[in-house]
């Protein structure tokens, strides 16, 4: 293992941590209807648990309404059951072959709850980034102890690792600010 492979590995893992936080944030309802609110809901489709996005077209024709149009009309009642079971805070309405999801406006209390949830998710992301930093610094120290890298190179690698940590923690902080703004503005 070299300093370059450690640095490359660090950046990859930190990017994954930020991507995870981003994905988790998209699943939080901000008062605006977005397909990501229900894409992950699993539907019992002929005995197999299948993600909703594989069974239907999910659109948001209005800012407070989602329309789910299953490709197989027979699965619409199963979609309705799955959404109710997922308890995401919306009640589906069957409308012929489509399922409509009216998105109720967020209450002040619910906004505050969601803000706490996003702060918790963000902190988990920051902890993941810092864990990657710690592991990288340990690997660099081991390389230095085994005389595979000079002291100067080890210092530069640790400095680079710290800069990457700062960069990705800042990205997570920016995501939090953006999501908070979204929750407050709707």
N, CA, C and O of each residue as an XYZ file, in Angstrom:
744
protein
N       0.846     -1.178      0.000
C       0.000      0.000      0.000
C       0.892      1.242      0.000
O       1.900      1.303      0.704
N       0.497      2.227     -0.806
C       1.265      3.465     -0.876
C       0.407      4.636     -0.403
O      -0.798      4.501     -0.190
N       1.049      5.772     -0.247
C       0.336      6.981      0.173
C      -0.726      7.354     -0.869
O      -1.819      7.799     -0.519
N      -0.392      7.167     -2.147
C      -1.341      7.510     -3.210
C      -2.596      6.644     -3.132
O      -3.707      7.150     -3.288
N      -2.424      5.335     -2.889
C      -3.602      4.465     -2.798
C      -4.433      4.809     -1.566
O      -5.662      4.738     -1.603
N      -3.768      5.179     -0.481
C      -4.498      5.583      0.730
C      -5.316      6.837      0.427
O      -6.493      6.910      0.779
N      -4.699      7.821     -0.221
C      -5.389      9.077     -0.537
C      -6.569      8.856     -1.479
O      -7.638      9.437     -1.294
N      -6.368      8.012     -2.490
C      -7.441      7.717     -3.439
C      -8.598      7.011     -2.728
O      -9.767      7.322     -2.958
N      -8.252      6.063     -1.865
C      -9.248      5.314     -1.100
C     -10.034      6.246     -0.173
O     -11.250      6.117     -0.031
N      -9.323      7.177      0.451
C      -9.954      8.140      1.362
C     -11.002      8.956      0.615
O     -12.134      9.100      1.077
N     -10.618      9.489     -0.541
C     -11.557     10.335     -1.288
C     -12.785      9.539     -1.729
O     -13.907     10.038     -1.644
N     -12.582      8.306     -2.200
C     -13.712      7.465     -2.611
C     -14.685      7.237     -1.460
O     -15.895      7.400     -1.616
N     -14.145      6.860     -0.304
C     -14.998      6.569      0.850
C     -15.724      7.819      1.346
O     -16.882      7.744      1.758
N     -15.049      8.959      1.307
C     -15.690     10.205      1.748
C     -16.798     10.615      0.781
O     -17.843     11.109      1.205
N     -16.570     10.412     -0.516
C     -17.613     10.707     -1.510
C     -18.837      9.834     -1.254
O     -19.972     10.298     -1.352
N     -18.596      8.566     -0.924
C     -19.714      7.656     -0.638
C     -20.494      8.114      0.588
O     -21.721      8.017      0.610
N     -19.800      8.610      1.606
C     -20.473      9.098      2.819
C     -21.376     10.280      2.487
O     -22.505     10.355      2.973
N     -20.888     11.200      1.664
C     -21.694     12.362      1.266
C     -22.866     11.912      0.392
O     -23.975     12.428      0.531
N     -22.631     10.958     -0.504
C     -23.705     10.450     -1.363
C     -24.804      9.793     -0.532
O     -25.986      9.920     -0.850
N     -24.419      9.096      0.526
C     -25.398      8.460      1.407
C     -26.266      9.513      2.085
O     -27.486      9.367      2.148
N     -25.648     10.563      2.589
C     -26.408     11.644      3.234
C     -27.352     12.285      2.217
O     -28.513     12.552      2.529
N     -26.860     12.532      1.008
C     -27.689     13.134     -0.041
C     -28.901     12.256     -0.334
O     -30.023     12.753     -0.437
N     -28.673     10.948     -0.468
C     -29.773     10.022     -0.756
C     -30.791     10.011      0.384
O     -31.998     10.018      0.143
N     -30.299      9.993      1.628
C     -31.207      9.992      2.773
C     -32.031     11.274      2.818
O     -33.211     11.243      3.167
N     -31.415     12.398      2.467
C     -32.135     13.677      2.479
C     -33.250     13.705      1.443
O     -34.290     14.322      1.675
N     -33.050     13.043      0.298
C     -34.094     13.056     -0.732
C     -35.337     12.306     -0.280
O     -36.428     12.542     -0.798
N     -35.180     11.408      0.681
C     -36.323     10.642      1.171
C     -37.117     11.401      2.232
O     -38.164     10.928      2.674
N     -36.634     12.566      2.643
C     -37.351     13.359      3.641
C     -38.284     14.312      2.916
O     -37.870     15.084      2.052
N     -39.539     14.238      3.285
C     -40.566     15.041      2.628
C     -40.458     16.486      3.074
O     -40.490     16.788      4.267
N     -40.332     17.355      2.121
C     -40.212     18.766      2.431
C     -41.481     19.549      2.173
O     -41.413     20.766      1.998
N     -42.636     18.905      2.141
C     -43.867     19.629      1.888
C     -44.179     19.725      0.405
O     -45.323     19.971      0.023
N     -43.186     19.534     -0.415
C     -43.339     19.545     -1.863
C     -43.372     18.089     -2.317
O     -42.612     17.262     -1.813
N     -44.235     17.779     -3.251
C     -44.349     16.408     -3.741
C     -43.158     16.066     -4.632
O     -42.914     16.736     -5.636
N     -42.424     15.029     -4.265
C     -41.327     14.545     -5.103
C     -41.434     13.026     -5.205
O     -41.751     12.364     -4.217
N     -41.175     12.470     -6.379
C     -41.262     11.019     -6.543
C     -40.377     10.239     -5.570
O     -40.705      9.107     -5.213
N     -39.261     10.828     -5.138
C     -38.357     10.115     -4.228
C     -39.020      9.796     -2.888
O     -38.526      8.959     -2.133
N     -40.133     10.460     -2.596
C     -40.867     10.202     -1.359
C     -41.381      8.762     -1.308
O     -41.445      8.163     -0.235
N     -41.747      8.204     -2.473
C     -42.339      6.861     -2.491
C     -41.573      5.843     -3.331
O     -41.942      4.669     -3.349
N     -40.522      6.261     -4.025
C     -39.785      5.333     -4.892
C     -39.292      4.096     -4.161
O     -39.271      3.001     -4.723
N     -38.895      4.271     -2.908
C     -38.304      3.169     -2.142
C     -39.346      2.237     -1.513
O     -38.979      1.194     -0.973
N     -40.637      2.588     -1.570
C     -41.690      1.749     -0.981
C     -41.717      0.412     -1.713
O     -41.734      0.367     -2.943
N     -41.722     -0.683     -0.940
C     -41.754     -2.006     -1.572
C     -43.187     -2.516     -1.639
O     -43.948     -2.432     -0.674
N     -43.529     -3.044     -2.801
C     -44.876     -3.532     -3.078
C     -44.812     -5.039     -3.270
O     -43.888     -5.555     -3.900
N     -45.801     -5.743     -2.722
C     -45.883     -7.191     -2.914
C     -46.438     -7.432     -4.318
O     -47.642     -7.310     -4.545
N     -45.568     -7.768     -5.243
C     -45.954     -7.962     -6.638
C     -45.796     -9.433     -6.985
O     -44.684     -9.909     -7.211
N     -46.901    -10.143     -7.027
C     -46.918    -11.585     -7.271
C     -45.952    -12.323     -6.350
O     -45.202    -13.196     -6.787
N     -45.983    -11.957     -5.068
C     -45.186    -12.641     -4.059
C     -43.772    -12.122     -3.875
O     -43.067    -12.569     -2.971
N     -43.345    -11.195     -4.706
C     -41.985    -10.650     -4.590
C     -42.051     -9.193     -4.138
O     -42.856     -8.412     -4.646
N     -41.197     -8.835     -3.178
C     -41.124     -7.449     -2.719
C     -40.372     -6.641     -3.778
O     -39.175     -6.837     -3.988
N     -41.087     -5.736     -4.439
C     -40.534     -4.980     -5.557
C     -40.622     -3.482     -5.275
O     -41.665     -3.010     -4.823
N     -39.552     -2.721     -5.531
C     -39.627     -1.265     -5.341
C     -40.678     -0.652     -6.265
O     -40.822     -1.058     -7.418
N     -41.398      0.317     -5.747
C     -42.482      0.960     -6.492
C     -42.006      1.539     -7.819
O     -42.728      1.488     -8.815
N     -40.788      2.091     -7.838
C     -40.307      2.719     -9.074
C     -40.137      1.721    -10.219
O     -40.022      2.123    -11.377
N     -40.120      0.409     -9.902
C     -40.024     -0.608    -10.953
C     -41.398     -1.044    -11.454
O     -41.504     -1.747    -12.459
N     -42.460     -0.620    -10.741
C     -43.809     -1.057    -11.092
C     -44.673      0.035    -11.701
O     -45.717     -0.257    -12.284
N     -44.253      1.293    -11.576
C     -45.132      2.377    -11.997
C     -44.351      3.629    -12.355
O     -43.192      3.804    -11.978
N     -45.029      4.489    -13.094
C     -44.494      5.828    -13.372
C     -44.971      6.728    -12.239
O     -46.165      6.782    -11.943
N     -44.043      7.431    -11.609
C     -44.382      8.311    -10.488
C     -44.125      9.742    -10.940
O     -42.997     10.102    -11.276
N     -45.186     10.561    -10.945
C     -45.045     11.947    -11.390
C     -45.607     12.901    -10.342
O     -46.393     12.508     -9.480
N     -45.193     14.150    -10.431
C     -45.693     15.199     -9.537
C     -46.299     16.300    -10.406
O     -45.627     17.289    -10.697
N     -47.571     16.144    -10.828
C     -48.186     17.153    -11.690
C     -48.410     18.492    -10.983
O     -48.468     19.539    -11.628
N     -48.535     18.451     -9.661
C     -48.704     19.668     -8.864
C     -47.716     19.602     -7.707
O     -47.168     18.540     -7.412
N     -47.492     20.729     -7.057
C     -46.519     20.751     -5.962
C     -47.001     19.989     -4.732
O     -46.204     19.664     -3.852
N     -48.302     19.702     -4.664
C     -48.827     18.984     -3.501
C     -49.525     17.679     -3.883
O     -50.376     17.194     -3.138
N     -49.173     17.104     -5.040
C     -49.833     15.871     -5.488
C     -48.852     14.982     -6.242
O     -48.122     15.441     -7.121
N     -48.849     13.696     -5.879
C     -48.099     12.689     -6.635
C     -49.107     11.795     -7.335
O     -50.152     11.474     -6.769
N     -48.805     11.395     -8.546
C     -49.659     10.465     -9.274
C     -48.814      9.248     -9.619
O     -47.747      9.357    -10.222
N     -49.323      8.081     -9.217
C     -48.615      6.826     -9.474
C     -49.427      6.052    -10.501
O     -50.566      5.662    -10.242
N     -48.838      5.836    -11.656
C     -49.514      5.148    -12.740
C     -48.842      3.798    -12.967
O     -47.804      3.721    -13.624
N     -49.443      2.716    -12.413
C     -48.815      1.398    -12.569
C     -48.865      0.923    -14.021
O     -49.819      1.194    -14.750
N     -47.815      0.211    -14.417
C     -47.785     -0.334    -15.764
C     -48.737     -1.521    -15.874
O     -49.232     -1.823    -16.960
N     -48.993     -2.192    -14.759
C     -49.971     -3.277    -14.696
C     -51.094     -2.789    -13.783
O     -50.898     -2.668    -12.573
N     -52.272     -2.507    -14.353
C     -53.383     -1.917    -13.589
C     -53.812     -2.791    -12.410
O     -54.365     -2.281    -11.436
N     -53.566     -4.095    -12.486
C     -53.988     -5.007    -11.413
C     -53.205     -4.795    -10.122
O     -53.640     -5.232     -9.056
N     -52.066     -4.136    -10.206
C     -51.214     -3.957     -9.031
C     -51.569     -2.678     -8.247
O     -51.024     -2.459     -7.166
N     -52.461     -1.843     -8.766
C     -52.819     -0.578     -8.097
C     -53.286     -0.781     -6.649
O     -52.838     -0.042     -5.773
N     -54.170     -1.752     -6.360
C     -54.568     -1.950     -4.954
C     -53.392     -2.352     -4.057
O     -53.343     -1.965     -2.890
N     -52.456     -3.118     -4.595
C     -51.272     -3.513     -3.822
C     -50.388     -2.294     -3.538
O     -49.790     -2.185     -2.467
N     -50.314     -1.388     -4.504
C     -49.540     -0.156     -4.315
C     -50.162      0.665     -3.191
O     -49.458      1.196     -2.331
N     -51.489      0.763     -3.208
C     -52.193      1.512     -2.160
C     -51.891      0.919     -0.782
O     -51.601      1.654      0.161
N     -51.960     -0.405     -0.666
C     -51.669     -1.079      0.616
C     -50.228     -0.813      1.057
O     -49.975     -0.526      2.227
N     -49.295     -0.908      0.120
C     -47.876     -0.721      0.452
C     -47.604      0.697      0.950
O     -46.816      0.890      1.875
N     -48.250      1.681      0.342
C     -48.044      3.074      0.770
C     -48.615      3.285      2.164
O     -48.005      3.960      2.992
N     -49.781      2.711      2.424
C     -50.363      2.816      3.768
C     -49.456      2.145      4.793
O     -49.240      2.673      5.883
N     -48.926      0.973      4.433
C     -48.062      0.222      5.343
C     -46.730      0.938      5.588
O     -46.139      0.797      6.659
N     -46.261      1.697      4.610
C     -44.977      2.392      4.739
C     -45.055      3.549      5.736
O     -44.023      4.051      6.182
N     -46.247      3.967      6.080
C     -46.504      5.071      7.024
C     -45.585      6.277      6.786
O     -44.779      6.653      7.637
N     -45.740      6.858      5.609
C     -44.935      8.031      5.247
C     -45.715      9.327      5.428
O     -45.269     10.395      5.010
N     -46.878      9.223      6.052
C     -47.640     10.425      6.365
C     -48.562     10.904      5.262
O     -49.024     12.044      5.301
N     -48.840     10.060      4.279
C     -49.788     10.412      3.222
C     -50.781      9.273      3.036
O     -50.457      8.106      3.256
N     -52.001      9.632      2.626
C     -53.045      8.636      2.410
C     -53.334      8.542      0.917
O     -53.735      9.531      0.302
N     -53.135      7.365      0.328
C     -53.368      7.206     -1.109
C     -54.862      7.201     -1.446
O     -55.690      6.765     -0.647
N     -55.187      7.691     -2.634
C     -56.563      7.699     -3.126
C     -56.567      6.964     -4.460
O     -55.855      7.342     -5.390
N     -57.381      5.906     -4.544
C     -57.509      5.161     -5.803
C     -58.385      5.977     -6.749
O     -59.465      6.432     -6.370
N     -57.918      6.157     -7.972
C     -58.668      6.919     -8.966
C     -58.616      6.137    -10.273
O     -57.834      6.447    -11.172
N     -59.460      5.125    -10.357
C     -59.442      4.258    -11.530
C     -58.188      3.406    -11.530
O     -57.974      2.604    -10.621
N     -57.354      3.581    -12.557
C     -56.128      2.791    -12.675
C     -54.918      3.484    -12.067
O     -53.824      2.919    -12.055
N     -55.098      4.703    -11.559
C     -53.979      5.424    -10.962
C     -54.201      5.613     -9.469
O     -55.328      5.568     -8.975
N     -53.097      5.824     -8.768
C     -53.145      6.099     -7.332
C     -52.673      7.538     -7.151
O     -51.589      7.910     -7.601
N     -53.496      8.334     -6.491
C     -53.136      9.736     -6.231
C     -52.711      9.878     -4.777
O     -53.308      9.284     -3.878
N     -51.675     10.670     -4.563
C     -51.184     10.926     -3.209
C     -51.198     12.425     -2.937
O     -50.271     13.130     -3.339
N     -52.231     12.925     -2.262
C     -52.205     14.342     -1.900
C     -51.220     14.544     -0.748
O     -51.288     13.846      0.263
N     -50.324     15.481     -0.904
C     -49.294     15.738      0.105
C     -49.777     16.877      1.000
O     -49.888     18.017      0.549
N     -50.064     16.572      2.273
C     -50.540     17.636      3.166
C     -49.415     18.612      3.499
O     -48.242     18.238      3.496
N     -49.775     19.867      3.786
C     -48.729     20.826      4.156
C     -48.096     20.436      5.490
O     -48.744     19.822      6.338
N     -46.838     20.794      5.665
C     -46.131     20.470      6.906
C     -46.567     21.403      8.029
O     -46.741     22.604      7.821
N     -46.739     20.840      9.216
C     -47.019     21.666     10.391
C     -45.686     22.141     10.964
O     -44.633     21.592     10.639
N     -45.737     23.147     11.804
C     -44.514     23.667     12.423
C     -43.791     22.613     13.231
O     -42.565     22.522     13.182
N     -44.553     21.800     13.990
C     -43.940     20.745     14.797
C     -43.254     19.709     13.916
O     -42.150     19.256     14.218
N     -43.917     19.339     12.827
C     -43.358     18.335     11.928
C     -42.079     18.865     11.266
O     -41.122     18.114     11.074
N     -42.063     20.144     10.921
C     -40.857     20.743     10.341
C     -39.688     20.619     11.317
O     -38.582     20.234     10.935
N     -39.951     20.950     12.581
C     -38.892     20.879     13.596
C     -38.406     19.442     13.780
O     -37.208     19.205     13.939
N     -39.342     18.475     13.758
C     -38.957     17.055     13.853
C     -38.043     16.681     12.690
O     -37.007     16.044     12.880
N     -38.441     17.086     11.483
C     -37.652     16.754     10.294
C     -36.277     17.406     10.337
O     -35.293     16.813      9.893
N     -36.205     18.619     10.865
C     -34.906     19.295     10.978
C     -34.001     18.525     11.934
O     -32.803     18.389     11.684
N     -34.574     18.018     13.033
C     -33.779     17.203     13.964
C     -33.285     15.936     13.272
O     -32.144     15.517     13.461
N     -34.162     15.331     12.465
C     -33.792     14.105     11.748
C     -32.653     14.385     10.766
O     -31.706     13.602     10.684
N     -32.732     15.493     10.020
C     -31.657     15.767      9.055
C     -30.350     16.091      9.767
O     -29.275     15.763      9.265
N     -30.429     16.730     10.930
C     -29.197     16.994     11.685
C     -28.567     15.679     12.155
O     -27.345     15.527     12.147
N     -29.414     14.733     12.563
C     -28.912     13.424     13.009
C     -28.257     12.683     11.831
O     -27.168     12.125     11.967
N     -28.933     12.688     10.678
C     -28.375     12.033      9.485
C     -27.047     12.679      9.082
O     -26.087     11.992      8.733
N     -27.013     14.002      9.137
C     -25.792     14.721      8.765
C     -24.659     14.386      9.725
O     -23.517     14.211      9.301
N     -24.968     14.296     11.012
C     -23.926     13.967     11.989
C     -23.378     12.568     11.730
O     -22.177     12.335     11.860
N     -24.264     11.631     11.362
C     -23.796     10.281     11.016
C     -22.858     10.344      9.813
O     -21.845      9.645      9.776
N     -23.191     11.174      8.837
C     -22.329     11.343      7.669
C     -20.982     11.933      8.043
O     -19.943     11.484      7.560
N     -21.004     12.958      8.917
C     -19.741     13.572      9.359
C     -18.892     12.564     10.132
O     -17.671     12.526      9.977
N     -19.540     11.747     10.966
C     -18.811     10.716     11.720
C     -18.177      9.720     10.751
O     -17.036      9.304     10.949
N     -18.908      9.336      9.706
C     -18.352      8.416      8.705
C     -17.120      9.017      8.036
O     -16.118      8.331      7.836
N     -17.201     10.302      7.691
C     -16.058     10.977      7.057
C     -14.864     10.986      8.012
O     -13.734     10.714      7.605
N     -15.119     11.296      9.275
C     -14.019     11.356     10.252
C     -13.431      9.973     10.526
O     -12.237      9.842     10.792
N     -14.270      8.947     10.459
C     -13.778      7.578     10.638
C     -12.835      7.213      9.493
O     -11.800      6.581      9.706
N     -13.199      7.613      8.289
C     -12.325      7.377      7.134
C     -10.989      8.090      7.356
O      -9.930      7.536      7.065
N     -11.045      9.324      7.873
C      -9.810     10.084      8.148
C      -8.945      9.345      9.165
O      -7.737      9.201      8.973
N      -9.568      8.876     10.249
C      -8.818      8.177     11.295
C      -8.148      6.925     10.726
O      -6.967      6.678     10.974
N      -8.910      6.138      9.962
C      -8.349      4.918      9.373
C      -7.183      5.243      8.432
O      -6.172      4.541      8.415
N      -7.343      6.315      7.653
C      -6.272      6.710      6.725
C      -5.030      7.145      7.489
O      -3.913      6.771      7.129
N      -5.221      7.930      8.537
C      -4.068      8.383      9.328
C      -3.352      7.205      9.975
O      -2.125      7.200     10.069
N      -4.113      6.203     10.424
C      -3.487      5.002     10.997
C      -2.687      4.257      9.934
O      -1.585      3.777     10.198
N      -3.253      4.164      8.724
C      -2.542      3.482      7.631
C      -1.260      4.235      7.275
O      -0.224      3.622      7.017
N      -1.338      5.556      7.263
C      -0.153      6.375      6.953
C       0.908      6.210      8.038
O       2.094      6.083      7.731
N       0.493      6.210      9.299
C       1.446      6.020     10.406
C       2.118      4.658     10.309
O       3.309      4.517     10.590
N       1.338      3.654      9.908
C       1.896      2.303      9.767
C       2.934      2.283      8.636
O       3.999      1.679      8.771
N       2.611      2.949      7.524
C       3.571      3.033      6.421
C       4.854      3.726      6.873
O       5.954      3.315      6.505
N       4.704      4.778      7.670
C       5.868      5.522      8.169
C       6.679      4.645      9.131
O       7.909      4.635      9.079
N       5.987      3.911     10.008
C       6.669      3.044     10.976
C       7.417      1.911     10.270
O       8.488      1.494     10.710
N       6.838      1.420      9.170
C       7.478      0.348      8.402
C       8.538      0.883      7.436
O       9.106      0.125      6.650
N       8.800      2.184      7.498
C       9.807      2.849      6.657
C       9.489      2.727      5.160
O      10.398      2.718      4.330
N       8.189      2.632      4.817
C       7.795      2.572      3.410
C       7.567      3.967      2.839
O       7.428      4.144      1.629
N       7.530      4.958      3.740
C       7.300      6.329      3.309
C       8.088      7.256      4.236
O       8.244      6.977      5.425
N       8.579      8.358      3.675
C       9.360      9.296      4.498
C       8.436     10.082      5.428
O       7.218     10.115      5.252
N       9.054     10.705      6.412
C       8.280     11.486      7.375
C       7.588     12.665      6.683
O       6.446     12.993      7.007
N       8.274     13.295      5.738
C       7.687     14.424      4.999
C       6.467     13.982      4.190
O       5.430     14.644      4.198
N       6.609     12.846      3.488
C       5.486     12.338      2.695
C       4.313     11.954      3.590
O       3.155     12.178      3.236
N       4.612     11.381      4.735
C       3.550     11.008      5.677
C       2.820     12.259      6.159
O       1.593     12.275      6.254
N       3.586     13.303      6.462
C       2.971     14.558      6.915
C       2.092     15.153      5.815
O       0.979     15.608      6.079
N       2.602     15.145      4.575
C       1.824     15.678      3.444
C       0.539     14.871      3.240
O      -0.521     15.437      2.973
N       0.643     13.553      3.369
C      -0.531     12.695      3.194
C      -1.571     12.964      4.282
O      -2.769     13.015      4.002
N      -1.108     13.135      5.528
C      -2.047     13.429      6.614
C      -2.680     14.804      6.419
O      -3.858     14.998      6.718
N      -1.902     15.750      5.920
C      -2.432     17.083      5.645
C      -3.494     17.014      4.546
O      -4.545     17.646      4.654
N      -3.218     16.245      3.487
C      -4.186     16.067      2.406
C      -5.460     15.406      2.930
O      -6.568     15.805      2.572
N      -5.293     14.401      3.777
C      -6.443     13.715      4.366
C      -7.298     14.694      5.166
O      -8.526     14.649      5.100
N      -6.645     15.576      5.919
C      -7.389     16.573      6.703
C      -8.129     17.546      5.786
O      -9.268     17.921      6.064
N      -7.480     17.954      4.694
C      -8.135     18.871      3.752
C      -9.351     18.211      3.109
O     -10.389     18.850      2.934
N      -9.221     16.931      2.757
C     -10.357     16.199      2.193
C     -11.485     16.086      3.216
O     -12.660     16.238      2.880
N     -11.114     15.818      4.469
C     -12.112     15.725      5.537
C     -12.870     17.040      5.654
O     -14.099     17.051      5.705
N     -12.137     18.147      5.696
C     -12.774     19.465      5.797
C     -13.707     19.715      4.612
O     -14.813     20.230      4.778
N     -13.250     19.344      3.422
C     -14.037     19.562      2.200
C     -15.361     18.796      2.266
O     -16.418     19.362      1.987
N     -15.308     17.522      2.629
C     -16.521     16.708      2.620
C     -17.441     17.012      3.801
O     -18.660     16.906      3.670
N     -16.886     17.384      4.935
C     -17.726     17.813      6.061
C     -18.454     19.102      5.672
O     -19.624     19.283      6.009
N     -17.764     19.986      4.970
C     -18.389     21.239      4.516
C     -19.507     20.954      3.514
O     -20.535     21.630      3.526
N     -19.311     19.952      2.642
C     -20.372     19.574      1.698
C     -21.608     19.093      2.455
O     -22.734     19.437      2.096
N     -21.396     18.300      3.502
C     -22.523     17.821      4.308
C     -23.215     19.002      4.984
O     -24.444     19.060      5.022
N     -22.440     19.936      5.515
C     -23.029     21.123      6.150
C     -23.861     21.927      5.152
O     -24.923     22.441      5.502
N     -23.383     22.035      3.917
C     -24.124     22.757      2.877
C     -25.432     22.036      2.555
O     -26.458     22.678      2.331
N     -25.397     20.705      2.532
C     -26.620     19.929      2.300
C     -27.641     20.191      3.403
O     -28.834     20.328      3.134
N     -27.165     20.259      4.640
C     -28.059     20.520      5.779
C     -28.706     21.892      5.623
O     -29.919     22.028      5.784
N     -27.908     22.905      5.311
C     -28.457     24.261      5.145
C     -29.503     24.289      4.041
O     -30.558     24.904      4.191
N     -29.207     23.626      2.940
C     -30.124     23.590      1.808
C     -31.441     22.913      2.192
O     -32.519     23.414      1.870
N     -31.349     21.780      2.875
C     -32.557     21.046      3.261
C     -33.355     21.831      4.300
O     -34.585     21.853      4.248
N     -32.664     22.476      5.241
C     -33.359     23.309      6.233
C     -34.114     24.435      5.537
O     -35.264     24.723      5.868
N     -33.455     25.067      4.568
C     -34.097     26.152      3.822
C     -35.340     25.628      3.103
O     -36.385     26.279      3.103
N     -35.219     24.444      2.490
C     -36.353     23.835      1.793
C     -37.505     23.582      2.761
O     -38.661     23.851      2.434
N     -37.196     23.066      3.946
C     -38.249     22.771      4.924
C     -38.917     24.043      5.442
O     -40.122     24.051      5.692
N     -38.151     25.105      5.602
C     -38.720     26.355      6.118
C     -39.464     27.150      5.053
O     -40.376     27.911      5.378
N     -39.089     26.986      3.790
C     -39.667     27.826      2.742
C     -40.988     27.304      2.189
O     -41.702     28.048      1.516
N     -41.326     26.064      2.450
C     -42.555     25.498      1.875
C     -43.741     25.836      2.738
O     -44.866     25.448      2.422
